[in-house]
Amino acid sequence: MDSGLSAAQRLAVRPDRLLTQNRNLRRDGIFNWCLPAWAGRMADGRTYNACPSAGICAKVCYARAGTYRFRTVRERHERNLAYVLDDLPGFTAQMIAEIGRKRRSIIVRIHDAGDFFSDAYLHSWLSIMAAHPGCRFYSYTKEVRRFKRLVEPCPPPNFRWAYSFGGAQDGLLDEHRDRVVDVFPTVEALVAAGYHDQSASDLLAIDGPAPVGIPANHIPHFLKLQGPRTFRGWQHEADDAGQHCRQRPSKRPERGSRELTPKRTSSPAAASIPSSTSSASAHPRRFT
């Protein structure tokens, strides 16, 4: 990309490649699509919240630390979001084409950061899944209401998801019915609680035995904030304290918030729809 461009001009440049791979996902042959984590302000002045149902998880989100804070990484993720907001049909078509150019059927993790922030955006991904029935797609989500309304009635056979605790809609989850994931301070705490560790492979979160536990990332100040609690327990404490589990972004630019709705176009996939939240199926289908 031309280094002479301003940050706002770079934001408007469409990505040449949408899917990436990090070291941990590459070992399992998984490709990844990423948005910015939680709330912020893009270079063109627009504020956003790509995780509208985030709760206490926003306090200790790994995607708001480390390499995710590098300017080039943050700009790439915000450019992805801008693409979705400004040209959802274009994003959908490019993703379908990019997956189609792979020499084999692939596995796609939707969102290393971010979530299904609107109905239109979720419908875009459902269209992508339908276009590639031989590929596998999976995601963690806190959008419980949206998934129960739009995905559960007819879940794509090549899509698996797991509801992750620590969000504004934890109260809608039933661990005996829904596939849930909780974050524990240590592996030992996870095992003692009867959960199954997915550290060996990210795919265990959606294909392995339930319930699923994830050991917290080794980020010292995050571990101090979490203490001995799980995300589920921490969120329950926040709810009881009347914090209603939804973080309130302040007026500072890095925490700006707006309802994200792709621009209106002639395409039904990009229709403007209020961003209510939701999540996965009570009985999500397994991959074959």
Buried (B, 14 or more C-beta within 10 A) or exposed (E): EEEEEEEEEBBBBBBEEBBBBEEEBEEBEBBBBBBBBBBBBBBEEBBBBBBBBBBBBBBBBBBBBEEBEEEEBBBBBBBBBBBBBBBBBBBBBBBBEBBEEEEEEBBBBBBBBBBBBBBBBBBBBBBBBEBBEEBBBBBBBBBBBBBBBBBBEEBBEBBBBBBBBBBBBBEBBEEEEBBBBBBBBEBEBBBEEEBBBBEEBBBBBBBEEBBBBBBBBEBEEBBEBBEEBBBBBBBBEBBEEEBEBBBEBEEEEEBBBEEBBBEEBEBEBBBBBEBBBBBBBEEBEEBE
